[in-house]
Each structure stands twice: as structure tokens, then as C-alpha cells.
């Protein structure tokens, strides 16, 4: 399952897919993917906990991420879709 990013169109990827017939790619409609929400969350994590940080070990980085996740979960609210199902489906049909 992939979003509609274009890397799957690269010739090396296409060649690999031709050689591995058991793999079938399924695409989500552009802008409608749950992966977009995951990307947004990782952007928040990056901006609020990692960027401009100084970590002298992988362990310290992991601790910072775990602390952020813990604080995030205390007040977490679901992400809200801004498009209606009709808007998403209309874009998928194009």
C-alpha cells in the first residue's frame, strides 16, 4: 500500500517489480491517505523534539522521543480530516 508519490515510477523500481511478480502495488487517493497523517505527526515530532536538539548518543535521542510521545499522549486528540468523503473520492476518480 503506497501513497501516490512518484518513486514507484522509477525504472529501477519498475524493473524490480517485473522480476518479483508476487508484489502488487495498491495506491491510496492523493490527499486521502492515513499515511499523510503519519507524516504530519512525524513532522510535529521533528519540529518539537528533535530539530535543533543535540544528542550525544542514540540512547539520548530515543529518550527525547519517548519523553515527547509521553507528553503528546497526555493531551492527544485525533487529527481531523478537512476534506469531505465526496471531495476525496472526486479527486481519486480523476
N, C-alpha and C positions, 0 to 999 in steps of 0.2 A: 504494500500500500504506500503510495507516494503522493506528495502534493504535485502541483503542475510545474515545478521548477524544471528548467531545461536540460539538466545534466544527463538525463536518460537518453537524450537525442545524440549524444556524442558518439562518434563512430566506434571508439573502444568499448563503450557500454553496449552498443548495438551488436558488435561482434561477439562479446561475451554472452549476451542473451541468445544469439543464434546458436552458440555452442552449448548452451545449458537450457534445453527446451522445457525442462520441468518448471522453470520460473516464468510466471506470468505477472506482468505489472498491472496494477489497478490504481487509477488516479482519482483523487478527490477533486471536486469542483474548486476552481481558483477562488480564494477568499472564504471558503466554507469549511476548511479543514480544521479538525481539532488540533492538528499539528501547529497551526497558526497560533493557537492559544498557548501551546507549549513553548513556542518560540518567544512569545510575548513574556511569559513567566521567566524564561531564562535571561531575557533582556533586563527585566527588573532585578533579578539576582545579580547579574553582572554589574549593573549601574549602582546598586545599593550596597553590595557586599564585596565585590571583587575588584572592580576598576579602581585604580589609584591606590590599591592596597599594596602592602609589602609583606610578603610571606616568605620566611626563610626556610620553609620546608613544605613538602606536600601535606604533612600532618597538620600544620598550622592552617593551610588553605582549607583542608577538609573541616577543621574545627570552625573556621569562619563561615563556611557554607552551612554546616549543621546549626550553628547559632542563628544564622539568618532564617533558615527554614523553621526553626522553633519559634522565633518571633513572628514570622509570617503566619504560621498556623494558628497562633493565638487569636488573630483577628481576621482570618481568611474569609473571603466572600467569593462566591462564584463569579467568573467572568461572564459578562452579559453580551450576547450577540447583538450587533447593531443592525444587521440586515434581517429582513423577514425571510421566511422559507421561500416565498414566491420570488424574491429578488435573487436568492442564491440559485434556485432552480432555473430561472431565466438565464442567468449567466452560464450555467452548466450546459444548457442546450446550445448556446452559441457555439 
